[in-house]
Amino acid sequence: MKGGLGFRDLRSMNLALLELGNNPSYIWRGLLEAKQIIRQWARRSIGDGRTTTIGCDPWLVTEMDPYVTTDLHLSIREAPVSSLLREDGVSWDVACVNDVFDERDANYILNISVSICKPADSWVWFGDSKGRYTVKSCYRLITGESNDDRPWNLIGSLQGEDESTEHLFHDCLHAANLWSTINLPPLLLQQGNVIDWFFQRLRSLSGDLQCLFVMLCWGLWGSRNDSVWRGMPFDQESVLRSSVSFLHNWRAVNEQASGVVHASLESWKPPTVGRLKLNTDATISVENNAMGLGWVLRDQDGRFMAARSMRVPGRYMVVEAEVLCLREALVWLCGTGMGNVDSETDSHICFHALNSDSFTSAFGFLIDDVKHIASTIDGVSFECVRRSANRAAHAVAREAVSVSGPREWFDMPPLYLVAILNDDLMN
């Protein structure tokens, strides 16, 4: 029942606030309980890796068990995480990690981004995207309403009835055919946990495909209700059509409500006279356990100047992959000696983080990398655009997953990019 202060569980809120009262025994009980909660959700954020121990500290980025579970020799258990990095200290020694750890631990480790600025490791609060302890995030963790990047307001109906949701979204042949229709690769359901399966899907997708996946889950749920309560048979084409239509209409209404006049998709625009434009994007390949990074540089007339693609092992969070791409693009730009650049990304989260104060999560360390590199280049500015205005960089990032090493083009673009560049110029 919701009280006047809006807290459904006053005891949980009391723990979160650490309000200890006047009774000494009550104080100690409260402290002990609060200590357990802090211990459960505190994590080590890896900077230079020197003050975090491989086998003793909670440093893996996962809710379930943040400790390494591989059976390690004592010398490795007590070694610092920095010993798993390459000599330059700015990337993982992939071969070493795969040799030493089991598949579970190796995947978690390689999915942790590494800062090139080598900040000191720090303690962070797992319940907050910026790693900061807040009463709200603690309360939501205690009550099971984790303050993470999961859009609970969109999928509240997924909670509960695990067996039916497991079948509805994963085991059902209709669902499997629907995911195949939009080219989603298979993803096994671990220990019957459909919620984790859902969010693992979300983290592996980005842009329009991520939105479409959420809407199709909504469509499947609605179709199931129609079948149960109205006796209507499942119709895949109807679910797909209604979900896409709902997404399109929802976007249109929200753009109108925010005062956006949107007669057509946003197009790429050349920079002002005397400046260059750098578009960046990242894609994540679940089946290849890799990320594709891509960027394209053009001048004030829209002429192609250069492009580069990179394939990076591991699967970061989508926002981390986006800012990693931006970091690598700026490092590359710095090497060319060019400046006066408008850098565009289609990630609103990255853009807003670049204009906010520093924070000590892995994402925050990457943001600080970008700020530092940008400060060494003359005239760098950051802009956020829609995916439709970032198609060239997206195409390069998508192609990057299919090749083993980096590729680079100057003056002459790759063939797959020519049509997109011409279309950008015409628009």
C-alpha positions as CSV (number, residue, x, y, z in Angstrom):
1,M,0.0,0.0,0.0
2,K,1.4,3.4,-0.9
3,G,1.7,5.8,2.0
4,G,1.6,9.6,2.0
5,L,5.3,9.9,1.3
6,G,5.1,7.6,-1.7
7,F,7.1,4.7,-0.1
8,R,5.6,1.3,-0.5
9,D,8.1,-0.3,2.0
10,L,9.0,2.0,4.9
11,R,11.5,-0.5,6.3
12,S,13.4,-0.6,3.0
13,M,13.3,3.2,2.8
14,N,14.5,3.4,6.4
15,L,17.5,1.2,5.5
16,A,18.3,3.3,2.5
17,L,18.2,6.5,4.5
18,L,20.2,4.8,7.3
19,E,18.0,6.5,9.9
20,L,19.1,4.8,13.0
21,G,16.8,6.0,15.7
22,N,17.7,6.4,19.4
23,N,17.7,2.8,20.5
24,P,21.4,1.5,20.5
25,S,20.4,-2.1,19.7
26,Y,18.2,-0.8,16.8
27,I,21.2,1.3,15.7
28,W,23.5,-1.7,15.5
29,R,20.9,-3.9,13.8
30,G,20.3,-1.1,11.2
31,L,24.0,-0.7,10.6
32,L,24.6,-4.4,10.1
33,E,21.7,-4.7,7.6
34,A,22.8,-1.5,5.8
35,K,26.4,-2.9,5.7
36,Q,25.2,-6.1,4.0
37,I,23.3,-4.1,1.4
38,I,26.3,-1.9,0.6
39,R,28.5,-5.0,0.4
40,Q,26.0,-6.7,-2.0
41,W,25.8,-3.8,-4.5
42,A,29.3,-2.1,-4.2
43,R,31.6,-2.8,-7.1
44,R,35.1,-2.0,-8.1
45,S,35.3,0.2,-11.2
46,I,38.4,-0.7,-13.2
47,G,40.7,2.2,-14.1
48,D,44.4,1.2,-14.1
49,G,43.6,-2.1,-12.4
50,R,46.4,-1.7,-9.8
51,T,44.3,-1.6,-6.6
52,T,41.7,-4.3,-7.5
53,T,42.5,-7.9,-6.8
54,I,41.6,-10.5,-9.4
55,G,40.1,-13.2,-7.1
56,C,39.1,-11.2,-4.0
57,D,37.2,-8.1,-5.1
58,P,33.8,-7.7,-6.7
59,W,34.8,-6.2,-10.1
60,L,32.8,-8.1,-12.8
61,V,29.9,-6.1,-14.2
62,T,27.0,-8.4,-13.3
63,E,24.1,-8.3,-10.8
64,M,24.2,-12.0,-9.9
65,D,27.8,-12.6,-8.8
66,P,30.5,-9.9,-9.4
67,Y,33.4,-12.2,-8.2
68,V,35.6,-14.3,-10.4
69,T,34.4,-18.0,-10.1
70,T,37.3,-19.7,-12.0
71,D,39.4,-21.9,-9.8
72,L,42.7,-20.0,-9.8
73,H,46.1,-20.5,-8.4
74,L,46.8,-18.4,-5.3
75,S,49.3,-16.3,-7.1
76,I,46.7,-15.3,-9.7
77,R,43.9,-14.8,-7.2
78,E,45.9,-12.3,-5.3
79,A,47.4,-10.5,-8.4
80,P,46.1,-7.1,-9.4
81,V,43.7,-6.8,-12.3
82,S,46.3,-4.7,-14.1
83,S,48.3,-7.9,-14.7
84,L,45.5,-8.9,-17.2
85,L,46.1,-5.8,-19.3
86,R,48.5,-5.5,-22.2
87,E,51.9,-3.7,-21.6
88,D,50.4,-0.3,-22.6
89,G,47.7,-0.7,-20.0
90,V,44.9,0.5,-22.2
91,S,43.4,-2.8,-23.4
92,W,42.9,-6.4,-22.2
93,D,45.4,-9.1,-23.1
94,V,42.7,-11.2,-24.8
95,A,44.8,-14.3,-25.2
96,C,45.8,-14.3,-21.5
97,V,42.2,-13.7,-20.3
98,N,40.8,-16.6,-22.5
99,D,43.6,-18.9,-21.3
100,V,43.3,-18.3,-17.6
101,F,39.5,-17.9,-17.1
102,D,36.5,-20.0,-17.8
103,E,34.0,-18.8,-20.5
104,R,31.8,-17.0,-18.0
105,D,34.5,-15.0,-16.4
106,A,36.4,-14.3,-19.6
107,N,33.3,-12.9,-21.3
108,Y,32.6,-10.6,-18.3
109,I,36.2,-9.4,-18.2
110,L,36.4,-8.7,-21.9
111,N,33.1,-6.8,-21.7
112,I,34.7,-4.2,-19.3
113,S,35.9,-1.1,-21.1
114,V,39.4,0.1,-20.4
115,S,40.3,3.8,-20.1
116,I,43.4,5.2,-21.9
117,C,43.8,7.9,-19.2
118,K,44.5,5.2,-16.6
119,P,42.5,6.6,-13.7
120,A,42.8,4.9,-10.3
121,D,40.3,2.1,-9.6
122,S,37.4,3.2,-7.4
123,W,34.4,1.9,-5.5
124,V,31.1,2.5,-7.3
125,W,27.4,1.8,-6.5
126,F,26.0,-0.7,-8.9
127,G,22.4,0.6,-8.5
128,D,23.2,3.9,-10.2
129,S,24.3,4.4,-13.8
130,K,26.9,7.0,-12.7
131,G,28.1,4.8,-9.8
132,R,26.9,7.2,-7.1
133,Y,25.0,6.0,-4.0
134,T,21.5,7.6,-3.8
135,V,18.7,6.9,-1.4
136,K,16.4,6.3,-4.3
137,S,18.7,3.7,-6.0
138,C,19.3,1.9,-2.7
139,Y,15.5,1.7,-2.0
140,R,14.8,0.4,-5.5
141,L,17.5,-2.3,-5.1
142,I,16.1,-3.4,-1.7
143,T,12.6,-3.6,-3.1
144,G,13.7,-5.2,-6.3
145,E,13.1,-2.1,-8.4
146,S,16.7,-1.7,-9.6
147,N,17.7,1.7,-10.8
148,D,19.4,0.5,-14.0
149,D,18.9,1.0,-17.7
150,R,16.0,-1.3,-17.9
151,P,12.8,0.3,-19.1
152,W,10.5,-1.2,-16.5
153,N,7.7,1.2,-17.3
154,L,7.4,-0.3,-20.8
155,I,7.3,-3.9,-19.7
156,G,5.8,-4.1,-16.3
157,S,3.6,-6.9,-17.5
158,L,6.6,-9.2,-18.0
159,Q,7.1,-9.5,-14.2
160,G,5.6,-12.6,-12.6
161,E,4.2,-15.7,-14.2
162,D,7.7,-16.8,-15.3
163,E,6.6,-20.0,-17.0
164,S,4.1,-18.4,-19.3
165,T,6.4,-15.5,-20.2
166,E,9.2,-17.9,-20.8
167,H,7.1,-19.8,-23.3
168,L,5.5,-16.7,-24.8
169,F,8.7,-14.8,-25.6
170,H,11.3,-17.6,-26.0
171,D,10.0,-21.2,-26.4
172,C,6.9,-20.5,-28.6
173,L,7.4,-21.3,-32.2
174,H,5.4,-18.2,-33.2
175,A,7.8,-16.0,-31.2
176,A,10.9,-17.8,-32.7
177,N,9.5,-17.1,-36.2
178,L,8.9,-13.5,-35.3
179,W,12.5,-13.0,-34.1
180,S,13.7,-14.7,-37.3
181,T,11.7,-12.3,-39.4
182,I,13.6,-9.3,-38.1
183,N,16.9,-11.2,-38.3
184,L,17.5,-11.5,-34.6
185,P,20.1,-14.3,-33.9
186,P,19.2,-17.1,-31.4
187,L,19.8,-16.3,-27.7
188,L,19.4,-19.1,-25.2
189,L,17.3,-18.5,-22.0
190,Q,19.5,-19.0,-19.0
191,Q,17.9,-20.9,-16.1
192,G,14.4,-19.9,-17.2
193,N,14.9,-16.2,-16.4
194,V,13.0,-14.4,-19.1
195,I,13.7,-11.0,-17.5
196,D,17.5,-11.4,-17.9
197,W,17.0,-12.8,-21.4
198,F,14.9,-9.7,-22.3
199,F,17.6,-7.2,-21.1
200,Q,20.4,-9.2,-22.6
201,R,18.6,-8.8,-25.9
202,L,18.2,-5.0,-25.3
203,R,21.9,-4.6,-24.5
204,S,22.9,-6.4,-27.8
205,L,20.7,-4.1,-29.9
206,S,20.6,-0.4,-30.7
207,G,18.6,2.2,-32.6
208,D,15.6,1.2,-34.5
209,L,16.0,-2.6,-34.0
210,Q,16.1,-2.1,-30.2
211,C,12.8,-0.2,-30.4
212,L,11.2,-2.7,-32.7
213,F,12.2,-5.6,-30.4
214,V,10.4,-3.8,-27.5
215,M,7.3,-3.1,-29.5
216,L,7.2,-6.7,-30.8
217,C,7.3,-8.0,-27.2
218,W,4.4,-5.7,-26.5
219,G,2.7,-7.1,-29.6
220,L,3.2,-10.7,-28.5
221,W,1.8,-9.9,-25.1
222,G,-1.3,-8.2,-26.7
223,S,-1.8,-11.2,-29.0
224,R,-1.6,-13.6,-26.1
225,N,-4.3,-11.6,-24.3
226,D,-6.5,-11.6,-27.4
227,S,-6.1,-15.4,-27.6
228,V,-6.9,-16.0,-23.9
229,W,-9.8,-13.5,-23.5
230,R,-11.2,-13.2,-27.0
231,G,-10.3,-16.6,-28.6
232,M,-8.4,-14.9,-31.5
233,P,-5.7,-17.0,-33.2
234,F,-2.2,-15.7,-33.5
235,D,-1.4,-13.8,-36.7
236,Q,2.3,-13.0,-37.2
237,E,1.7,-10.5,-39.9
238,S,-0.9,-8.6,-37.8
239,V,1.4,-8.5,-34.8
240,L,4.3,-7.2,-36.9
241,R,2.2,-4.7,-38.7
242,S,0.5,-3.3,-35.6
243,S,3.7,-3.1,-33.6
244,V,5.5,-1.2,-36.3
245,S,2.5,1.1,-36.7
246,F,2.3,1.7,-33.0
247,L,6.0,2.6,-32.9
248,H,5.7,5.0,-35.8
249,N,2.6,6.7,-34.4
250,W,4.1,7.0,-30.9
251,R,7.2,8.7,-32.3
252,A,5.1,11.1,-34.4
253,V,2.9,12.1,-31.5
254,N,5.9,12.6,-29.2
255,E,7.7,14.7,-31.8
256,Q,4.7,16.9,-32.3
257,A,4.2,17.2,-28.5
258,S,7.8,18.4,-28.1
259,G,7.3,21.0,-30.9
260,V,9.3,19.2,-33.5
261,V,8.2,19.8,-37.1
262,H,9.1,16.5,-38.8
263,A,7.9,16.3,-42.4
264,S,10.6,13.8,-43.3
265,L,13.6,12.0,-41.7
266,E,16.5,14.2,-40.6
267,S,19.2,14.4,-43.2
268,W,22.9,14.8,-42.9
269,K,24.0,18.4,-43.1
270,P,27.5,19.6,-44.1
271,P,29.5,21.7,-41.5
272,T,29.9,25.4,-41.7
273,V,32.6,27.0,-43.9
274,G,36.1,26.1,-42.7
275,R,35.0,23.2,-40.6
276,L,34.9,19.4,-41.0
277,K,32.3,16.9,-39.9
278,L,33.1,13.6,-38.2
279,N,30.2,11.0,-37.9
280,T,30.7,8.0,-35.5
281,D,28.7,4.9,-34.8
282,A,29.1,1.5,-33.2
283,T,27.3,-1.9,-33.7
284,I,27.3,-5.0,-31.6
285,S,27.4,-8.5,-32.9
286,V,26.1,-11.1,-30.5
287,E,27.0,-14.1,-32.6
288,N,30.6,-12.9,-33.1
289,N,31.0,-11.5,-29.6
290,A,32.4,-8.4,-31.1
291,M,31.8,-4.7,-31.7
292,G,32.1,-2.8,-35.0
293,L,33.3,0.8,-34.8
294,G,33.1,3.2,-37.8
295,W,33.6,6.8,-38.6
296,V,33.4,9.1,-41.6
297,L,35.0,12.5,-42.2
298,R,33.7,15.0,-44.7
299,D,34.4,18.6,-45.5
300,Q,32.2,21.7,-45.8
301,D,31.0,20.8,-49.3
302,G,30.1,17.2,-48.2
303,R,33.0,15.7,-50.0
304,F,34.4,12.4,-48.6
305,M,37.8,12.8,-46.9
306,A,38.3,9.6,-45.0
307,A,36.7,6.7,-43.1
308,R,37.9,4.0,-40.8
309,S,36.5,0.8,-39.4
310,M,37.6,-1.3,-36.4
311,R,36.5,-4.6,-35.0
312,V,36.8,-4.9,-31.2
313,P,36.4,-8.2,-29.3
314,G,33.7,-8.3,-26.5
315,R,30.3,-6.7,-26.1
316,Y,30.1,-3.6,-24.1
317,M,26.8,-1.8,-23.1
318,V,25.5,0.0,-26.2
319,V,26.3,3.4,-24.8
320,E,29.8,2.3,-23.9
321,A,30.4,1.0,-27.4
322,E,29.2,4.3,-28.8
323,V,31.6,6.4,-26.7
324,L,34.4,3.9,-27.3
325,C,34.0,4.6,-31.0
326,L,34.0,8.3,-30.4
327,R,37.2,8.0,-28.4
328,E,39.0,5.9,-31.1
329,A,37.8,8.3,-33.8
330,L,39.3,11.3,-31.9
331,V,42.6,9.4,-31.3
332,W,42.7,8.8,-35.1
333,L,41.8,12.4,-35.8
334,C,44.5,13.6,-33.5
335,G,47.0,11.5,-35.5
336,T,46.1,13.2,-38.7
337,G,46.8,16.7,-37.4
338,M,43.4,18.0,-38.5
339,G,41.1,20.1,-36.3
340,N,38.0,22.4,-36.4
341,V,35.7,19.4,-36.4
342,D,32.0,18.9,-35.6
343,S,31.7,15.4,-34.1
344,E,28.2,13.8,-34.5
345,T,26.8,10.8,-32.6
346,D,23.3,9.4,-32.6
347,S,23.5,8.5,-28.9
348,H,21.7,11.0,-26.7
349,I,23.1,9.4,-23.6
350,C,26.7,9.9,-24.8
351,F,26.0,13.5,-25.8
352,H,24.5,14.5,-22.5
353,A,27.3,12.7,-20.6
354,L,29.9,14.7,-22.5
355,N,28.2,17.9,-21.2
356,S,28.0,16.7,-17.6
357,D,30.4,16.3,-14.6
358,S,32.7,13.4,-14.4
359,F,31.6,10.1,-12.7
360,T,33.6,7.0,-11.8
361,S,31.8,4.1,-13.6
362,A,33.3,2.4,-16.7
363,F,31.2,4.6,-18.9
364,G,32.3,7.7,-17.0
365,F,36.0,6.8,-17.5
366,L,35.4,6.5,-21.3
367,I,33.6,9.9,-21.3
368,D,36.6,11.4,-19.5
369,D,38.9,9.8,-22.2
370,V,36.9,11.6,-24.9
371,K,37.0,14.9,-23.1
372,H,40.8,14.6,-22.6
373,I,41.5,13.8,-26.2
374,A,39.2,16.5,-27.5
375,S,41.0,19.0,-25.4
376,T,44.2,18.3,-27.3
377,I,42.6,19.0,-30.7
378,D,41.7,22.4,-31.9
379,G,38.0,23.3,-32.3
380,V,36.2,20.1,-31.5
381,S,32.5,20.3,-30.8
382,F,29.9,17.6,-30.1
383,E,26.5,17.3,-31.6
384,C,23.7,14.7,-31.4
385,V,21.7,13.7,-34.5
386,R,19.1,11.1,-35.5
387,R,20.2,7.8,-36.9
388,S,18.9,8.9,-40.3
389,A,21.6,11.6,-40.4
390,N,24.3,9.2,-39.3
391,R,23.8,6.4,-41.9
392,A,27.3,6.6,-43.3
393,A,29.0,5.9,-40.0
394,H,26.5,3.2,-39.3
395,A,27.3,1.4,-42.5
396,V,31.0,1.5,-41.8
397,A,30.5,0.2,-38.3
398,R,28.2,-2.6,-39.6
399,E,30.8,-3.7,-42.1
400,A,33.5,-3.6,-39.5
401,V,32.1,-6.7,-37.7
402,S,32.7,-8.8,-40.8
403,V,36.4,-8.1,-41.1
404,S,39.2,-9.1,-38.7
405,G,41.3,-6.0,-38.6
406,P,40.9,-2.2,-39.1
407,R,40.4,-0.7,-42.5
408,E,41.0,2.8,-43.7
409,W,40.1,4.9,-46.7
410,F,41.3,8.3,-47.8
411,D,39.7,10.4,-50.7
412,M,38.0,7.3,-52.2
413,P,35.2,5.7,-50.2
414,P,34.5,2.0,-50.1
415,L,31.9,0.9,-52.7
416,Y,29.2,0.1,-50.1
417,L,29.4,3.7,-48.9
418,V,29.1,5.6,-52.3
419,A,25.2,5.5,-52.5
420,I,24.8,6.7,-48.9
421,L,27.3,9.6,-49.5
422,N,25.5,10.6,-52.7
423,D,22.1,10.5,-51.0
424,D,23.4,12.7,-48.1
425,L,24.6,15.2,-50.7
426,M,21.3,15.3,-52.6
427,N,19.3,15.7,-49.4
